[in-house]
Amino acid sequence: MRSELQGSTPYYLRPSPRLLRLPQVMDLTGLSKPTIYRMIEAGDFPRQKKLSPRTVGWLEQEVLEWINGRPCSTAANSTVYLPQTATQRPHGEARTNEGYPKAA
C-alpha cells in the first residue's frame, strides 16, 4: 500500500527537495533582495522556510514553479513594487533616537 502512495520508484532514487539560499534565489529570478521580500509580503512570491534561528531557504521546486508560472510581463499588466522610505515602514512609526544616550 505504501509503495502505491509513493509511486513505484524506490525512496533512494527519488530526488530530495533542494533548498535555495537568498543569493541563489536572486540569481534564478533576477530580483533584488528588497523586491523578493516585498513580493513575499504581498503574497506574490513563495514564502521562505525557516531552517534555523538565523537561516532561511526556499524550496527550489516552489521557486521554479513561480518562475514558470509568471506570464511574460508587459508594462500594462505588471505590478510595481516601490521601495519604502523610513517613514513608510510597515511595522509602525519611523525610527527615532528616543531612549538612546546622545553622542559625546
N, C-alpha and C positions, 0 to 999 in steps of 0.2 A: 504494500500500500504506500509506504513512504517513497519508494522509487517512482511510483506513478505520479505523486505530487511534485517531485523534484525533477522529473524527466528521466530519460534513460542514460544520461551522461553521469559517470561516477563523480562524486564530490571533488576529488582531487584533480579532475580535468576541467572543472568549471572555472571560469575566470572569477577572481575575487574582486570585490568593489575596490576601486582605486581612489584614494583621497588626494585632492589637489590643494596646495597651499596658495595663498594670495598671489604671489608673483606668477605662478603657473596659470591661474585663472585670468590674470591681467593679460598675459601673453596670448592665451587662447581667444579671449573676447576682444582684445584691443581697447578695453575700457580702463579708465583710471580707477585708483582705489576709492576716491570720494564718490565717483559715479556708481561704482558697484554697490557701495553701502547705501546710497540714496535710492537706488533701484530696489534693494532688498527691503528697505523701509516702505517703499511704495507698493511692494508685492509683485514687482516686475522681474525679479531675479531670484534664483534658488537661494534659500537661506543656508548659511554655513552651519556645520556641525561642530559642537564643542569637543575637542579631543583631550584637552587637559585644562587646568585653570587659566593658562595663558596662551593656549594654542587652539586655532580653529582650522577647519578644512572643508572643502566642498567635494561632494561625490562627483567623480568625473562624468558618470552617466547623466546626472542631472544637468550639469553644465553643457554637455554635448547636446542633450535634448533641447535645452533652451536655445542654443546656437542654431540647431537645425529647424526649430520651430519659429524662428524670427523671420518675418517677411522682409524682403528687400526694402530698406527704408527709403522713403521719399520725404522731401521737406513738408509735404502736405499732411502726412499721417504719422509723423514721428513725434514722440513725447520729448520735450526738452526738460532736462534735469539741471536747473540753475543752481550755482553754488550758493550756499547760505552764508550770510555775514554773521558776525558775532552777535548782533542784535536780533537775529532771527533763529537763534539756537532752539531746537525743538524741546529741550529739557529745562525750560524755564527762562529766567531772566539772563541778561548779559552778565558776564563775569565782572566782578568788581574786586577791589583790593581791601574791602572791609574785613576787619579781623586780622589783618596781617600787619606786622610791625613795619614802620616806614624805614626806608633805606637810609643809612647814615650819610 
